[in-house]
């Protein structure tokens, strides 16, 4: 126990107050009426059934996922969308270490 007390005074103290992560904000496009209509068309077309069916799939789709992401030049049209469940959407966006992928 004496060792821990001694190390406690030596351990560096990190100031994390300035290292705040900003809250994630959705692209404004996803708040438009045209996107909501397109999303609904995609989900109805696919019968609200997940098109990925990855391990852990719930099979009930609630997300319109871009096949080719908008970031990579994919279009916002029905031919580039597929219905997916939340579980598959999260799994699809994870890297091989289970960490969430995304743009920096």
trRosetta pair geometry for C-beta under 8 A, 3 or more apart (Angstrom, degrees):
i j d omega theta_ij theta_ji phi_ij phi_ji
1 4 5.8 -52 -158 33 42 112
1 5 6.6 42 148 -19 69 104
2 5 5.7 -55 -153 35 36 112
2 6 6.4 35 152 -19 67 106
3 6 5.7 -59 -151 37 31 111
3 7 6.2 25 156 -14 68 109
4 7 5.8 -57 -143 41 30 107
4 8 6.2 45 154 -37 64 102
5 8 5.6 -45 -151 18 30 120
5 9 7.6 24 156 -12 58 98
6 9 6.6 -63 -169 32 33 104
6 10 6.9 17 146 -9 66 115
7 10 5.4 -67 -148 44 42 110
7 11 5.9 56 155 -42 77 97
8 11 6.1 -38 -145 11 27 114
15 18 6.7 37 126 11 101 96
16 19 4.9 -69 -157 45 66 114
17 20 7.6 -13 174 -41 37 98
26 30 4.9 -78 158 59 123 134
26 31 7.0 127 98 -42 120 95
27 30 5.4 95 71 -5 81 100
27 70 7.7 -26 -30 73 176 155
28 31 5.7 -59 -165 32 51 112
28 32 7.5 63 143 -39 71 94
29 32 6.0 -44 -164 5 43 117
29 35 5.7 119 151 -62 74 142
29 70 7.9 158 60 -121 159 170
29 76 7.2 -129 170 -81 136 153
30 35 5.4 -137 -126 138 36 161
31 35 7.3 50 35 49 18 134
32 35 4.7 95 62 6 87 99
32 36 7.1 -151 97 -4 47 86
33 36 5.6 -55 -147 38 36 112
33 37 6.3 38 154 -21 67 105
34 37 5.7 -53 -149 36 31 113
34 38 6.3 30 153 -18 65 107
35 38 5.6 -56 -145 39 33 111
35 39 6.1 38 154 -23 67 106
35 76 7.0 -64 -105 -164 85 135
36 39 5.6 -51 -145 35 30 115
36 40 6.4 30 155 -18 62 106
37 40 5.8 -57 -151 37 29 110
37 41 6.4 32 152 -21 64 105
38 41 5.6 -51 -148 34 32 114
38 42 6.5 35 152 -21 64 104
38 64 7.0 156 120 145 81 169
38 76 6.4 51 139 167 172 93
38 77 7.6 -106 -144 -127 130 29
38 78 6.7 -141 -156 -70 89 75
38 81 7.0 147 155 -23 100 162
39 42 5.8 -55 -153 34 30 113
39 43 6.5 25 154 -15 65 107
39 64 4.1 -145 -131 1 73 139
39 81 7.7 -139 -108 -165 48 152
40 43 5.8 -56 -145 39 33 108
40 44 6.1 30 158 -16 67 109
41 44 5.9 -58 -144 41 27 108
41 45 6.0 33 156 -25 64 109
41 78 5.9 -68 116 -100 124 118
42 45 5.7 -54 -146 33 27 114
42 46 6.4 4 162 1 63 111
42 64 4.1 94 71 -121 149 116
42 78 6.1 -170 -81 -133 81 76
42 81 4.2 -71 -110 122 141 130
42 82 7.0 -156 -173 -117 116 7
42 83 5.7 163 140 -62 90 83
43 46 6.3 -69 -146 50 26 97
43 48 5.4 35 176 -87 92 68
43 61 6.0 -169 -131 109 86 111
43 62 7.3 26 -117 -128 134 28
43 64 6.3 -92 -45 -67 84 94
43 83 5.0 111 -111 -107 54 123
44 47 7.5 32 -176 -76 31 30
44 48 7.5 10 -91 -41 34 81
45 78 6.9 104 -23 -164 162 118
45 83 7.5 177 69 -26 81 118
46 49 5.8 -132 149 52 86 73
46 51 5.7 -73 -148 -54 140 110
46 61 6.2 -1 103 46 126 161
46 82 6.6 95 -76 -163 152 60
46 83 3.6 -162 71 16 146 127
47 83 7.8 -159 54 51 48 159
48 60 6.3 -4 152 -158 98 66
48 61 5.1 -164 -169 56 46 88
48 62 7.6 31 -151 -73 91 53
48 83 6.5 -130 -121 179 25 152
49 59 6.1 -24 -148 180 74 78
49 60 7.5 -46 -109 -107 42 33
49 61 5.9 13 81 -5 10 112
49 83 6.6 87 65 95 42 130
50 53 5.8 140 105 -61 107 59
50 57 5.3 -161 87 -165 156 116
50 58 7.0 114 -28 65 140 63
50 59 5.2 -121 21 -130 108 29
50 60 7.0 8 -30 39 97 16
50 61 4.7 159 -73 -68 56 91
50 83 6.5 -123 -107 119 33 83
50 84 5.2 52 -141 -144 85 45
50 85 4.1 -45 -79 -15 130 95
50 88 5.5 128 -164 7 132 147
51 61 7.2 32 -10 -82 75 143
51 82 4.3 -95 54 176 150 116
51 83 5.6 111 -16 62 103 67
51 84 6.1 -73 40 -77 81 71
52 57 6.7 -171 89 -102 85 126
52 82 7.5 111 -45 123 83 132
52 84 5.2 30 -1 -122 117 107
52 85 7.8 -122 47 27 105 80
52 88 4.1 148 71 -175 134 144
52 92 6.6 -93 -127 -64 163 123
53 57 4.7 -69 -139 -21 43 174
53 59 7.0 31 -103 -94 85 76
53 88 7.2 -9 -31 -89 13 142
54 57 5.5 133 54 -57 52 102
54 87 7.4 -154 70 122 100 92
54 88 4.6 137 25 -121 108 90
54 91 5.0 -157 105 92 151 148
54 92 7.1 -172 -24 -58 153 81
55 91 7.5 167 62 -135 73 162
56 87 4.9 -142 126 172 98 133
56 88 7.7 170 85 -67 86 61
56 91 6.6 144 61 -55 124 141
57 85 5.8 121 -159 39 73 136
57 87 5.8 -179 -112 85 33 124
57 88 5.3 25 -107 -56 89 109
58 85 4.4 -180 50 -172 93 154
58 86 7.1 15 20 42 134 82
58 87 5.3 128 -13 6 95 127
59 85 6.4 18 18 -48 12 142
60 85 5.7 82 68 -106 50 112
61 83 3.6 72 153 159 161 102
61 84 5.6 105 -128 58 101 7
61 85 5.3 -97 -94 -63 48 60
62 85 6.6 55 14 -131 81 51
62 86 6.3 -7 51 -43 114 89
63 83 7.2 132 74 -157 49 52
63 84 5.1 -38 74 69 103 81
63 85 7.2 104 22 -155 101 7
63 86 6.5 120 -21 -80 125 55
63 89 4.9 13 66 -66 161 149
64 81 4.8 -3 -179 -168 100 125
64 82 7.5 147 -156 68 56 26
64 83 6.4 -35 -99 -94 58 58
64 84 8.0 130 -116 21 13 79
65 81 6.7 138 68 -155 39 66
65 82 5.5 -31 63 65 92 79
65 83 7.5 124 15 -131 87 9
65 84 4.5 16 -10 10 132 127
65 89 5.9 -162 -81 -109 126 97
65 92 7.2 47 -154 73 153 161
66 69 5.0 110 95 -109 130 40
66 70 5.9 -134 -87 -30 172 73
66 74 4.8 123 177 109 122 149
66 76 7.8 -60 -98 -95 113 58
66 80 5.8 3 -150 143 76 99
66 81 6.3 -43 -97 -97 45 65
67 74 6.7 173 69 -136 63 140
67 80 5.2 -130 35 -164 98 60
67 81 7.0 -134 -16 -78 87 14
67 82 5.8 81 -67 -9 94 109
68 72 5.6 -111 178 88 84 111
68 73 6.6 -37 146 79 121 71
68 74 3.2 167 99 -85 82 111
68 75 7.8 38 73 14 110 59
68 80 5.8 -67 39 -150 87 114
69 72 4.7 80 62 17 88 97
69 74 5.3 146 75 16 16 128
70 73 7.7 142 -168 7 31 5
70 74 5.4 -83 -74 65 37 87
70 75 8.0 89 -107 -99 73 9
70 76 7.0 17 -94 -57 114 87
71 74 8.0 13 38 23 47 96
71 103 6.2 -164 -127 -59 149 128
74 80 5.0 159 -176 -177 102 140
75 79 7.8 25 73 65 116 92
75 80 5.1 142 63 3 75 152
76 80 7.3 -96 -100 69 13 124
76 81 8.0 37 -154 -53 48 115
77 80 5.5 76 60 18 70 100
77 81 7.4 -150 99 -9 32 100
78 81 5.8 -68 -144 37 35 110
84 88 4.7 -120 -173 87 106 118
84 89 4.9 131 112 -62 125 86
84 92 7.2 -30 -171 -7 162 144
85 88 5.1 87 56 14 80 101
85 89 6.9 -143 94 -8 38 91
86 89 5.6 -56 -145 37 30 114
86 90 6.3 29 158 -18 65 106
87 90 6.0 -58 -152 36 26 108
87 91 6.3 21 153 -15 64 110
88 91 5.5 -55 -142 41 34 111
88 92 5.9 40 156 -26 67 106
89 92 5.8 -52 -145 33 26 113
89 93 6.5 9 159 -5 60 113
90 93 6.1 -72 -150 46 27 100
90 94 6.7 34 152 -33 65 106
90 100 7.8 -59 -158 -105 76 96
91 94 5.7 -53 -151 20 34 115
93 100 6.0 12 127 -152 100 74
93 101 5.3 -139 180 48 65 90
93 102 7.2 37 -179 -62 112 79
94 97 8.0 -132 169 70 94 50
94 98 5.4 -12 -178 -146 132 33
94 99 6.4 139 -155 67 79 27
94 100 6.0 -52 -100 -94 67 41
94 101 6.5 159 -130 -10 13 88
95 98 7.4 -52 68 15 63 17
95 99 5.3 -10 38 60 105 83
95 100 7.9 24 -1 98 83 5
95 101 5.1 114 -49 -65 88 101
